[in-house]
Amino acid sequence: MKRIARSTQRPSSLLRPLTPSTHQPRLVPIAIQSSKTTTTTTATTQTVPSSRRHASSLSQRPDSSHVMFPGAVKSAFSNSMTFEEPSKYDALPTYRAVDQHGQVVDPSFKPDLSDEEVIKLYHDMLTVSIMDLIMFDAQRQGRLSFYMVSAGEEAVCVGSASALSSEDVVFCQYREQGVFKQRGFTLSDFMNQLFANHKDPGKGRNMPVHYGSKELNIHTISSPLATQLPQASGAAYALKIQRMQNPTVPPRVVAAYFGEGAASEGDFHAALNIAATRGCPAVFICRNNGYAISTPTLEQYRGDGIASRGLGYGIDTIRVDGNDFWAVREVTKRARELALQDGGKPVLIEAMTYRVSHHSTSDDSFAYRAKVEVEDWKRRDNPIGRLRKWMEAKGIWDENKEREARDSIRREILKAFSQAEKEKKPAIRTMFEDVYEELTPEIKAQMKELKEHLDQFPEEYDLGDFDGGKDSLAK
Amino acid sequence: MSRYLRPAVRLASTASRVQVARPAAPTFFKPASVAGLQKRTYADAPSGTKDYTVRDALNEALAEELEANPKVFVMGEEVAQYNGAYKVTKGLLDRFGDKRVIDTPITEMGFTGLAVGAALSGLHPVCEFMTFNFAMQSIDHIVNSAAKTLYMSGGIQPCNITFRGPNGFAAGVAAQHSQDYSAWYGSVPGLKVVSPWSAEDAKGLLKAAIRDPNPVVVLENELMYGQVFPMSEAAQKDDFVIPIGKAKVERAGKDLTIVTMSRCVGQSIVAAEALKKKYGVEVEVLNLRSIKPIDLDAIIASIKKTHRLMTVESGFPAYGVGAEIVALAVEYGFDYLDAPPQRVTGADVPTPYAQGLEEMSFPTEALIENHAAKLLKLI
């Protein structure tokens, strides 16, 4: 039998087959063949929404002043030959709502959170920054193999996450502790992953900081750079289709985080282009922190940051002061609304920050930047200090509260830390699971062999460290 | 069956061990003590030998080739200003300037494509990957462009390029950063693939790779960079190259042939010494050096002598380098074999992060020794 090249097959249980729907005005019938059909004669005919633009409908009218080529439908003819020079354009502006002194500078800005809510989010930012310091030192003491800190980027993560719905789907790169914390990842959740104990949802198989949470709708972090971006477009497309099929589902977006270095990877470009052409409700959030490991932005790109690329792909774009919690929150809130308009479309946010920390525990950044540069940045402006100033100006925060908060956070972190360190290791059984969805006959046989061996020599093995001991191998 | 998973007996050493904390440099990864054994193989002027780390040897090879040929340049993430993520390119920027030693944005697809383009236009780029895991992003340029353009262009566009970087597992970097690509690249017509073990290997093979008119993939090993080896006087000279496609007998023997490469060579030598001590058997260790082309003559010559074959590698078992060697041995040397050939490989599982599981995922000296003893029916 002959298969058509792009048959619309049933992709997964998530997606029901498309049926003729009343809210889609443009429908064209196309013949598709069900994946289960075995003869060509039983091919069914269904209708799917057309997204194809027919070039023939755009033919040039005589004496038109505009280009009507299919590739540029709104371009005016010009009789002067001019190459556009990026340097002749001003850099895109950076939006801020509150300046580095904590003063509101956007007259239209009105905080939409109660005092308690702001304090909670400030608490999240503080928690992340204190946890980072403790875990960085713990790595230095050899208590875990690797850690990544996010100093300087707390507002980008906590601010943007606070504007998302808990139902939204999130893809992170690796420096987004703030997003996890804001969405409800507990200190124990962090520590269990870092110490790879039996409570780690990753079952001890991932490097530290590769968090993930099904309950919080955050995909597990993947090491290869920028692969999360096209996947985010795909997840957003799935949400869009889901809603087309069942309009009672609440509208959701995908938020995808990445650094400016990751935006050099081909995946970034593929992700933006496909999200734009497919109308995927995705909010791409770039943390432009000035460094990609040791590579400064000056050597990373020559254009106007990452934001300018969004325009090229036909994507609504904004640049925001990443040290301004309020600005990031406001921008993300608006971006989420935009992403859900017109049946779904991507939005790009470029949040400007400075990576105060080293790239990771494997990096010593003073080999490629001056310590004074970092100290300058810390002193001049930082996201935690700025929100604190705003809160103090409002009279809801003071030195005492700050000290109390820091002390109690520190205590909680150390408590979770020592608890997680003491937890048992994942069950022995997990060593055999999840390479494939089901245990293969070979793996089952190996598991049986191991169980028999352990039964035969009970004195030889101390299995007390492992969750459930050898019982996990039974069935 | 259980060859794919490490035998359960190994649980003994890991399960009963008190693991307070994961040490920064786990003991498991301590270098095999082979320096003493190594020295024996250098008959020529031992007084002139000098100790080199693998890192220094690679650095010297790059410096000599940059010096010798103005068409050679080095490119990769952090190779210039930062001296390389593993300091292999240390000092090269200062010595050769930023036209010859080039930092790139984080775009493997971009800089690999650029290097291939430069090679197709007549330059001789050395393209560094921070690890070969990252080359997955740009593998199309390596496999479809670098390897095939000479053939597809009717022979008018040679591609003299060297891809190099650490390959295989390191310590505690989990599934997506711990893969061995020997079998991947070894399967591609048009590519040559080498995998050095010692400092001499590293220098001689990298120089040969840069000079070779074909695309050559040099698969190094992160855990070997800091290891010290004696370098013979001949190897210290700037005209030293090791021919691609020639294996080296690192340890002569008559009872069993172990064919191995990269870090597993050292482990196999240690296992061979232990087998000699315990059972008085002499194991021949053949350092493959070159994955493609493979030195079939050396393998068959050794089998003719020992009549038994075992391969040791850290790649996945299925469709691997070991599988290829066993197949070749059976095709060309079946009548000389007195026992079924065996493979010792990495486990058929995405590399786990947990230290105990990670240890069980790759060959160790004890495991090699154990399997060799079983093959020889000593236990």
Interface residues (C-beta under 8 A of the other chain):
Chain A: Q141 G142 R143 L144 S145 F146 A196 G204 R205 N206 M207 P208 H210 S222 S223 P224 L225 G261 A262 S264 E265 G266 D267 A292 I293 S294 T295 E299 Q300 Y301 A367 Y368 K425 P426 M431 V435 E442 A445 Q446 E449 L450 H453 L454 E460 Y461 D462 L463 D465 F466
Chain B: M1 S2 Y4 L5 A8 V9 L11 A12 A15 S16 Q19 A21 R22 P23 A24 E77 E78 Q81 Y82 D103 P105 I106 T107 E108 M109 G110 N133 F134 M136 Q137 A171 G172 V173 A174 A175 Q176 H177 D348 V349 P350 P352 Y353 A354 G356 L357
